[in-house]
């Protein structure tokens, strides 16, 4: 109780900011690929990230339920 109370804001900000920085990097890299005329690579980046992210989520839920 006491340990989490002091560290909770740090934990929340790390996750919150980490999520934004990860997404902004993904968006930036996809945009640069589009701007450089690498449409196939950009689409592969977008859909690959989505598919593997959802697969990872599914596996995490399944493995966490064991």
PDB file of N, CA, C and O in Angstrom, chain B, residues numbered from 101:
ATOM      1  N   UNK B 101       0.841  -1.193   0.000  1.00  0.00           N
ATOM      2  CA  UNK B 101       0.000   0.000   0.000  1.00  0.00           C
ATOM      3  C   UNK B 101       0.879   1.247   0.000  1.00  0.00           C
ATOM      4  O   UNK B 101       0.698   2.125  -0.843  1.00  0.00           O
ATOM      5  N   UNK B 102       1.813   1.336   0.918  1.00  0.00           N
ATOM      6  CA  UNK B 102       2.673   2.507   1.014  1.00  0.00           C
ATOM      7  C   UNK B 102       3.640   2.627  -0.148  1.00  0.00           C
ATOM      8  O   UNK B 102       3.933   3.730  -0.609  1.00  0.00           O
ATOM      9  N   UNK B 103       4.141   1.478  -0.626  1.00  0.00           N
ATOM     10  CA  UNK B 103       5.099   1.490  -1.740  1.00  0.00           C
ATOM     11  C   UNK B 103       4.421   1.954  -3.020  1.00  0.00           C
ATOM     12  O   UNK B 103       4.963   2.784  -3.750  1.00  0.00           O
ATOM     13  N   UNK B 104       3.230   1.416  -3.294  1.00  0.00           N
ATOM     14  CA  UNK B 104       2.523   1.788  -4.523  1.00  0.00           C
ATOM     15  C   UNK B 104       2.076   3.242  -4.507  1.00  0.00           C
ATOM     16  O   UNK B 104       2.049   3.895  -5.550  1.00  0.00           O
ATOM     17  N   UNK B 105       1.733   3.741  -3.354  1.00  0.00           N
ATOM     18  CA  UNK B 105       1.235   5.105  -3.277  1.00  0.00           C
ATOM     19  C   UNK B 105       2.274   6.108  -3.773  1.00  0.00           C
ATOM     20  O   UNK B 105       1.929   7.048  -4.489  1.00  0.00           O
ATOM     21  N   UNK B 106       3.530   5.923  -3.403  1.00  0.00           N
ATOM     22  CA  UNK B 106       4.579   6.838  -3.828  1.00  0.00           C
ATOM     23  C   UNK B 106       5.026   6.617  -5.265  1.00  0.00           C
ATOM     24  O   UNK B 106       5.410   7.568  -5.946  1.00  0.00           O
ATOM     25  N   UNK B 107       4.981   5.380  -5.732  1.00  0.00           N
ATOM     26  CA  UNK B 107       5.460   5.055  -7.066  1.00  0.00           C
ATOM     27  C   UNK B 107       4.369   5.061  -8.133  1.00  0.00           C
ATOM     28  O   UNK B 107       4.673   5.026  -9.325  1.00  0.00           O
ATOM     29  N   UNK B 108       3.118   5.103  -7.724  1.00  0.00           N
ATOM     30  CA  UNK B 108       2.021   5.036  -8.688  1.00  0.00           C
ATOM     31  C   UNK B 108       2.059   6.155  -9.723  1.00  0.00           C
ATOM     32  O   UNK B 108       1.885   5.875 -10.909  1.00  0.00           O
ATOM     33  N   UNK B 109       2.277   7.407  -9.333  1.00  0.00           N
ATOM     34  CA  UNK B 109       2.341   8.458 -10.360  1.00  0.00           C
ATOM     35  C   UNK B 109       3.483   8.240 -11.363  1.00  0.00           C
ATOM     36  O   UNK B 109       3.330   8.509 -12.555  1.00  0.00           O
ATOM     37  N   UNK B 110       4.616   7.756 -10.875  1.00  0.00           N
ATOM     38  CA  UNK B 110       5.751   7.487 -11.767  1.00  0.00           C
ATOM     39  C   UNK B 110       5.401   6.362 -12.728  1.00  0.00           C
ATOM     40  O   UNK B 110       5.677   6.446 -13.925  1.00  0.00           O
ATOM     41  N   UNK B 111       4.791   5.309 -12.193  1.00  0.00           N
ATOM     42  CA  UNK B 111       4.383   4.174 -13.012  1.00  0.00           C
ATOM     43  C   UNK B 111       3.383   4.607 -14.088  1.00  0.00           C
ATOM     44  O   UNK B 111       3.520   4.230 -15.252  1.00  0.00           O
ATOM     45  N   UNK B 112       2.394   5.386 -13.706  1.00  0.00           N
ATOM     46  CA  UNK B 112       1.388   5.836 -14.665  1.00  0.00           C
ATOM     47  C   UNK B 112       1.990   6.750 -15.727  1.00  0.00           C
ATOM     48  O   UNK B 112       1.662   6.618 -16.906  1.00  0.00           O
ATOM     49  N   UNK B 113       2.854   7.664 -15.336  1.00  0.00           N
ATOM     50  CA  UNK B 113       3.457   8.585 -16.302  1.00  0.00           C
ATOM     51  C   UNK B 113       4.401   7.857 -17.247  1.00  0.00           C
ATOM     52  O   UNK B 113       4.471   8.189 -18.431  1.00  0.00           O
ATOM     53  N   UNK B 114       5.129   6.864 -16.735  1.00  0.00           N
ATOM     54  CA  UNK B 114       6.030   6.096 -17.589  1.00  0.00           C
ATOM     55  C   UNK B 114       5.230   5.348 -18.650  1.00  0.00           C
ATOM     56  O   UNK B 114       5.582   5.376 -19.829  1.00  0.00           O
ATOM     57  N   UNK B 115       4.175   4.692 -18.242  1.00  0.00           N
ATOM     58  CA  UNK B 115       3.325   3.972 -19.193  1.00  0.00           C
ATOM     59  C   UNK B 115       2.638   4.909 -20.159  1.00  0.00           C
ATOM     60  O   UNK B 115       2.570   4.626 -21.355  1.00  0.00           O
ATOM     61  N   UNK B 116       2.130   6.019 -19.662  1.00  0.00           N
ATOM     62  CA  UNK B 116       1.413   6.994 -20.486  1.00  0.00           C
ATOM     63  C   UNK B 116       2.350   7.616 -21.516  1.00  0.00           C
ATOM     64  O   UNK B 116       2.040   7.643 -22.707  1.00  0.00           O
ATOM     65  N   UNK B 117       3.477   8.108 -21.065  1.00  0.00           N
ATOM     66  CA  UNK B 117       4.435   8.745 -21.971  1.00  0.00           C
ATOM     67  C   UNK B 117       5.089   7.717 -22.893  1.00  0.00           C
ATOM     68  O   UNK B 117       5.346   8.007 -24.062  1.00  0.00           O
ATOM     69  N   UNK B 118       5.355   6.534 -22.380  1.00  0.00           N
ATOM     70  CA  UNK B 118       5.936   5.481 -23.197  1.00  0.00           C
ATOM     71  C   UNK B 118       5.017   5.074 -24.333  1.00  0.00           C
ATOM     72  O   UNK B 118       5.466   4.832 -25.454  1.00  0.00           O
ATOM     73  N   UNK B 119       3.730   5.001 -24.038  1.00  0.00           N
ATOM     74  CA  UNK B 119       2.754   4.669 -25.074  1.00  0.00           C
ATOM     75  C   UNK B 119       2.698   5.727 -26.158  1.00  0.00           C
ATOM     76  O   UNK B 119       2.632   5.400 -27.343  1.00  0.00           O
ATOM     77  N   UNK B 120       2.724   6.989 -25.768  1.00  0.00           N
ATOM     78  CA  UNK B 120       2.699   8.068 -26.759  1.00  0.00           C
ATOM     79  C   UNK B 120       3.964   8.099 -27.600  1.00  0.00           C
ATOM     80  O   UNK B 120       3.895   8.315 -28.810  1.00  0.00           O
ATOM     81  N   UNK B 121       5.119   7.887 -26.977  1.00  0.00           N
ATOM     82  CA  UNK B 121       6.360   7.943 -27.747  1.00  0.00           C
ATOM     83  C   UNK B 121       6.468   6.764 -28.708  1.00  0.00           C
ATOM     84  O   UNK B 121       6.989   6.910 -29.813  1.00  0.00           O
ATOM     85  N   UNK B 122       5.981   5.603 -28.295  1.00  0.00           N
ATOM     86  CA  UNK B 122       5.984   4.441 -29.182  1.00  0.00           C
ATOM     87  C   UNK B 122       5.076   4.671 -30.372  1.00  0.00           C
ATOM     88  O   UNK B 122       5.458   4.390 -31.508  1.00  0.00           O
ATOM     89  N   UNK B 123       3.876   5.180 -30.126  1.00  0.00           N
ATOM     90  CA  UNK B 123       2.937   5.418 -31.219  1.00  0.00           C
ATOM     91  C   UNK B 123       3.434   6.526 -32.146  1.00  0.00           C
ATOM     92  O   UNK B 123       3.284   6.424 -33.364  1.00  0.00           O
ATOM     93  N   UNK B 124       4.014   7.566 -31.592  1.00  0.00           N
ATOM     94  CA  UNK B 124       4.476   8.661 -32.446  1.00  0.00           C
ATOM     95  C   UNK B 124       5.647   8.216 -33.320  1.00  0.00           C
ATOM     96  O   UNK B 124       5.775   8.669 -34.457  1.00  0.00           O
ATOM     97  N   UNK B 125       6.502   7.335 -32.801  1.00  0.00           N
ATOM     98  CA  UNK B 125       7.593   6.798 -33.608  1.00  0.00           C
ATOM     99  C   UNK B 125       7.043   5.939 -34.740  1.00  0.00           C
ATOM    100  O   UNK B 125       7.502   6.043 -35.877  1.00  0.00           O
ATOM    101  N   UNK B 126       6.077   5.105 -34.440  1.00  0.00           N
ATOM    102  CA  UNK B 126       5.424   4.276 -35.454  1.00  0.00           C
ATOM    103  C   UNK B 126       4.788   5.151 -36.538  1.00  0.00           C
ATOM    104  O   UNK B 126       4.962   4.881 -37.727  1.00  0.00           O
ATOM    105  N   UNK B 127       4.067   6.177 -36.149  1.00  0.00           N
ATOM    106  CA  UNK B 127       3.415   7.063 -37.106  1.00  0.00           C
ATOM    107  C   UNK B 127       4.442   7.824 -37.946  1.00  0.00           C
ATOM    108  O   UNK B 127       4.274   7.964 -39.157  1.00  0.00           O
ATOM    109  N   UNK B 128       5.491   8.308 -37.309  1.00  0.00           N
ATOM    110  CA  UNK B 128       6.532   9.053 -38.016  1.00  0.00           C
ATOM    111  C   UNK B 128       7.224   8.171 -39.054  1.00  0.00           C
ATOM    112  O   UNK B 128       7.405   8.578 -40.201  1.00  0.00           O
ATOM    113  N   UNK B 129       7.607   6.973 -38.650  1.00  0.00           N
ATOM    114  CA  UNK B 129       8.297   6.076 -39.573  1.00  0.00           C
ATOM    115  C   UNK B 129       7.405   5.700 -40.752  1.00  0.00           C
ATOM    116  O   UNK B 129       7.879   5.606 -41.884  1.00  0.00           O
ATOM    117  N   UNK B 130       6.130   5.487 -40.496  1.00  0.00           N
ATOM    118  CA  UNK B 130       5.194   5.173 -41.583  1.00  0.00           C
ATOM    119  C   UNK B 130       5.062   6.356 -42.532  1.00  0.00           C
ATOM    120  O   UNK B 130       5.055   6.179 -43.750  1.00  0.00           O
ATOM    121  N   UNK B 131       4.957   7.551 -41.984  1.00  0.00           N
ATOM    122  CA  UNK B 131       4.838   8.753 -42.812  1.00  0.00           C
ATOM    123  C   UNK B 131       6.079   8.964 -43.675  1.00  0.00           C
ATOM    124  O   UNK B 131       5.964   9.285 -44.858  1.00  0.00           O
ATOM    125  N   UNK B 132       7.252   8.786 -43.096  1.00  0.00           N
ATOM    126  CA  UNK B 132       8.501   8.952 -43.852  1.00  0.00           C
ATOM    127  C   UNK B 132       8.572   7.942 -44.991  1.00  0.00           C
ATOM    128  O   UNK B 132       9.004   8.281 -46.093  1.00  0.00           O
ATOM    129  N   UNK B 133       8.156   6.719 -44.739  1.00  0.00           N
ATOM    130  CA  UNK B 133       8.142   5.721 -45.810  1.00  0.00           C
ATOM    131  C   UNK B 133       7.215   6.163 -46.940  1.00  0.00           C
ATOM    132  O   UNK B 133       7.577   6.052 -48.111  1.00  0.00           O
ATOM    133  N   UNK B 134       6.031   6.658 -46.605  1.00  0.00           N
ATOM    134  CA  UNK B 134       5.107   7.165 -47.628  1.00  0.00           C
ATOM    135  C   UNK B 134       5.723   8.332 -48.393  1.00  0.00           C
ATOM    136  O   UNK B 134       5.659   8.383 -49.622  1.00  0.00           O
ATOM    137  N   UNK B 135       6.316   9.260 -47.664  1.00  0.00           N
ATOM    138  CA  UNK B 135       6.907  10.437 -48.306  1.00  0.00           C
ATOM    139  C   UNK B 135       8.068  10.079 -49.223  1.00  0.00           C
ATOM    140  O   UNK B 135       8.316  10.779 -50.205  1.00  0.00           O
ATOM    141  N   UNK B 136       8.777   9.005 -48.919  1.00  0.00           N
ATOM    142  CA  UNK B 136       9.899   8.571 -49.741  1.00  0.00           C
ATOM    143  C   UNK B 136       9.463   7.658 -50.884  1.00  0.00           C
ATOM    144  O   UNK B 136      10.296   7.082 -51.583  1.00  0.00           O
ATOM    145  N   UNK B 137       8.149   7.532 -51.066  1.00  0.00           N
ATOM    146  CA  UNK B 137       7.635   6.722 -52.156  1.00  0.00           C
ATOM    147  C   UNK B 137       7.680   5.230 -51.896  1.00  0.00           C
ATOM    148  O   UNK B 137       7.497   4.434 -52.818  1.00  0.00           O
ATOM    149  N   UNK B 138       7.918   4.846 -50.670  1.00  0.00           N
ATOM    150  CA  UNK B 138       7.982   3.431 -50.312  1.00  0.00           C
ATOM    151  C   UNK B 138       6.632   2.978 -49.752  1.00  0.00           C
ATOM    152  O   UNK B 138       6.511   2.610 -48.584  1.00  0.00           O
ATOM    153  N   UNK B 139       5.638   3.017 -50.615  1.00  0.00           N
ATOM    154  CA  UNK B 139       4.266   2.728 -50.205  1.00  0.00           C
ATOM    155  C   UNK B 139       4.121   1.304 -49.678  1.00  0.00           C
ATOM    156  O   UNK B 139       3.475   1.088 -48.653  1.00  0.00           O
ATOM    157  N   UNK B 140       4.707   0.339 -50.361  1.00  0.00           N
ATOM    158  CA  UNK B 140       4.588  -1.046 -49.906  1.00  0.00           C
ATOM    159  C   UNK B 140       5.211  -1.232 -48.523  1.00  0.00           C
ATOM    160  O   UNK B 140       4.638  -1.912 -47.672  1.00  0.00           O
ATOM    161  N   UNK B 141       6.368  -0.639 -48.299  1.00  0.00           N
ATOM    162  CA  UNK B 141       7.025  -0.754 -47.000  1.00  0.00           C
ATOM    163  C   UNK B 141       6.194  -0.070 -45.914  1.00  0.00           C
ATOM    164  O   UNK B 141       6.102  -0.571 -44.794  1.00  0.00           O
ATOM    165  N   UNK B 142       5.592   1.066 -46.241  1.00  0.00           N
ATOM    166  CA  UNK B 142       4.757   1.778 -45.269  1.00  0.00           C
ATOM    167  C   UNK B 142       3.541   0.944 -44.893  1.00  0.00           C
ATOM    168  O   UNK B 142       3.198   0.822 -43.717  1.00  0.00           O
ATOM    169  N   UNK B 143       2.898   0.378 -45.895  1.00  0.00           N
ATOM    170  CA  UNK B 143       1.714  -0.436 -45.621  1.00  0.00           C
ATOM    171  C   UNK B 143       2.082  -1.708 -44.865  1.00  0.00           C
ATOM    172  O   UNK B 143       1.340  -2.147 -43.986  1.00  0.00           O
ATOM    173  N   UNK B 144       3.215  -2.295 -45.202  1.00  0.00           N
ATOM    174  CA  UNK B 144       3.683  -3.473 -44.476  1.00  0.00           C
ATOM    175  C   UNK B 144       3.967  -3.119 -43.017  1.00  0.00           C
ATOM    176  O   UNK B 144       3.652  -3.892 -42.112  1.00  0.00           O
ATOM    177  N   UNK B 145       4.562  -1.951 -42.796  1.00  0.00           N
ATOM    178  CA  UNK B 145       4.826  -1.486 -41.433  1.00  0.00           C
ATOM    179  C   UNK B 145       3.522  -1.311 -40.657  1.00  0.00           C
ATOM    180  O   UNK B 145       3.411  -1.747 -39.511  1.00  0.00           O
ATOM    181  N   UNK B 146       2.549  -0.678 -41.279  1.00  0.00           N
ATOM    182  CA  UNK B 146       1.274  -0.406 -40.605  1.00  0.00           C
ATOM    183  C   UNK B 146       0.531  -1.704 -40.302  1.00  0.00           C
ATOM    184  O   UNK B 146       0.167  -1.969 -39.156  1.00  0.00           O
ATOM    185  N   UNK B 147       0.310  -2.512 -41.342  1.00  0.00           N
ATOM    186  CA  UNK B 147      -0.481  -3.719 -41.142  1.00  0.00           C
ATOM    187  C   UNK B 147       0.280  -4.785 -40.364  1.00  0.00           C
ATOM    188  O   UNK B 147      -0.322  -5.537 -39.597  1.00  0.00           O
ATOM    189  N   UNK B 148       1.582  -4.859 -40.550  1.00  0.00           N
ATOM    190  CA  UNK B 148       2.380  -5.801 -39.768  1.00  0.00           C
ATOM    191  C   UNK B 148       2.346  -5.461 -38.288  1.00  0.00           C
ATOM    192  O   UNK B 148       2.222  -6.349 -37.444  1.00  0.00           O
ATOM    193  N   UNK B 149       2.455  -4.183 -37.976  1.00  0.00           N
ATOM    194  CA  UNK B 149       2.398  -3.754 -36.571  1.00  0.00           C
ATOM    195  C   UNK B 149       1.034  -4.070 -35.964  1.00  0.00           C
ATOM    196  O   UNK B 149       0.943  -4.524 -34.823  1.00  0.00           O
ATOM    197  N   UNK B 150      -0.009  -3.829 -36.726  1.00  0.00           N
ATOM    198  CA  UNK B 150      -1.361  -4.108 -36.241  1.00  0.00           C
ATOM    199  C   UNK B 150      -1.571  -5.606 -36.026  1.00  0.00           C
ATOM    200  O   UNK B 150      -2.057  -6.029 -34.977  1.00  0.00           O
ATOM    201  N   UNK B 151      -1.204  -6.395 -37.019  1.00  0.00           N
ATOM    202  CA  UNK B 151      -1.425  -7.842 -36.928  1.00  0.00           C
ATOM    203  C   UNK B 151      -0.596  -8.459 -35.801  1.00  0.00           C
ATOM    204  O   UNK B 151      -1.125  -9.206 -34.977  1.00  0.00           O
ATOM    205  N   UNK B 152       0.711  -8.145 -35.763  1.00  0.00           N
ATOM    206  CA  UNK B 152       1.546  -8.729 -34.718  1.00  0.00           C
ATOM    207  C   UNK B 152       1.201  -8.187 -33.334  1.00  0.00           C
ATOM    208  O   UNK B 152       1.342  -8.900 -32.340  1.00  0.00           O
ATOM    209  N   UNK B 153       0.753  -6.938 -33.259  1.00  0.00           N
ATOM    210  CA  UNK B 153       0.310  -6.387 -31.978  1.00  0.00           C
ATOM    211  C   UNK B 153      -0.919  -7.101 -31.454  1.00  0.00           C
ATOM    212  O   UNK B 153      -0.997  -7.423 -30.268  1.00  0.00           O
ATOM    213  N   UNK B 154      -1.881  -7.351 -32.333  1.00  0.00           N
ATOM    214  CA  UNK B 154      -3.094  -8.064 -31.928  1.00  0.00           C
ATOM    215  C   UNK B 154      -2.780  -9.516 -31.580  1.00  0.00           C
ATOM    216  O   UNK B 154      -3.345 -10.066 -30.635  1.00  0.00           O
ATOM    217  N   UNK B 155      -1.879 -10.137 -32.340  1.00  0.00           N
ATOM    218  CA  UNK B 155      -1.470 -11.504 -32.042  1.00  0.00           C
ATOM    219  C   UNK B 155      -0.786 -11.575 -30.672  1.00  0.00           C
ATOM    220  O   UNK B 155      -1.036 -12.490 -29.889  1.00  0.00           O
ATOM    221  N   UNK B 156       0.079 -10.598 -30.398  1.00  0.00           N
ATOM    222  CA  UNK B 156       0.737 -10.547 -29.097  1.00  0.00           C
ATOM    223  C   UNK B 156      -0.256 -10.360 -27.960  1.00  0.00           C
ATOM    224  O   UNK B 156      -0.113 -10.971 -26.901  1.00  0.00           O
ATOM    225  N   UNK B 157      -1.251  -9.527 -28.174  1.00  0.00           N
ATOM    226  CA  UNK B 157      -2.287  -9.310 -27.177  1.00  0.00           C
ATOM    227  C   UNK B 157      -3.055 -10.602 -26.926  1.00  0.00           C
ATOM    228  O   UNK B 157      -3.286 -10.982 -25.778  1.00  0.00           O
ATOM    229  N   UNK B 158      -3.448 -11.270 -28.002  1.00  0.00           N
ATOM    230  CA  UNK B 158      -4.194 -12.523 -27.879  1.00  0.00           C
ATOM    231  C   UNK B 158      -3.378 -13.571 -27.111  1.00  0.00           C
ATOM    232  O   UNK B 158      -3.878 -14.211 -26.186  1.00  0.00           O
ATOM    233  N   UNK B 159      -2.115 -13.730 -27.513  1.00  0.00           N
ATOM    234  CA  UNK B 159      -1.268 -14.719 -26.842  1.00  0.00           C
ATOM    235  C   UNK B 159      -1.047 -14.358 -25.365  1.00  0.00           C
ATOM    236  O   UNK B 159      -1.030 -15.234 -24.500  1.00  0.00           O
ATOM    237  N   UNK B 160      -0.880 -13.066 -25.092  1.00  0.00           N
ATOM    238  CA  UNK B 160      -0.712 -12.637 -23.704  1.00  0.00           C
ATOM    239  C   UNK B 160      -1.932 -12.949 -22.858  1.00  0.00           C
ATOM    240  O   UNK B 160      -1.801 -13.372 -21.710  1.00  0.00           O
ATOM    241  N   UNK B 161      -3.114 -12.744 -23.414  1.00  0.00           N
ATOM    242  CA  UNK B 161      -4.340 -13.048 -22.688  1.00  0.00           C
ATOM    243  C   UNK B 161      -4.462 -14.546 -22.460  1.00  0.00           C
ATOM    244  O   UNK B 161      -4.809 -14.988 -21.365  1.00  0.00           O
ATOM    245  N   UNK B 162      -4.174 -15.334 -23.507  1.00  0.00           N
ATOM    246  CA  UNK B 162      -4.255 -16.789 -23.384  1.00  0.00           C
ATOM    247  C   UNK B 162      -3.225 -17.325 -22.392  1.00  0.00           C
ATOM    248  O   UNK B 162      -3.561 -18.145 -21.537  1.00  0.00           O
ATOM    249  N   UNK B 163      -1.991 -16.879 -22.495  1.00  0.00           N
ATOM    250  CA  UNK B 163      -0.951 -17.355 -21.586  1.00  0.00           C
ATOM    251  C   UNK B 163      -1.174 -16.867 -20.163  1.00  0.00           C
ATOM    252  O   UNK B 163      -0.851 -17.568 -19.205  1.00  0.00           O
ATOM    253  N   UNK B 164      -1.721 -15.674 -20.025  1.00  0.00           N
ATOM    254  CA  UNK B 164      -1.999 -15.135 -18.694  1.00  0.00           C
ATOM    255  C   UNK B 164      -3.128 -15.878 -17.986  1.00  0.00           C
ATOM    256  O   UNK B 164      -3.221 -15.853 -16.759  1.00  0.00           O
ATOM    257  N   UNK B 165      -3.980 -16.535 -18.760  1.00  0.00           N
ATOM    258  CA  UNK B 165      -5.100 -17.272 -18.166  1.00  0.00           C
ATOM    259  C   UNK B 165      -4.740 -18.685 -17.739  1.00  0.00           C
ATOM    260  O   UNK B 165      -5.573 -19.403 -17.185  1.00  0.00           O
ATOM    261  N   UNK B 166      -3.487 -19.088 -18.000  1.00  0.00           N
ATOM    262  CA  UNK B 166      -3.096 -20.470 -17.642  1.00  0.00           C
ATOM    263  C   UNK B 166      -2.968 -20.673 -16.159  1.00  0.00           C
ATOM    264  O   UNK B 166      -2.649 -21.775 -15.713  1.00  0.00           O
TER     265      UNK B 166
END
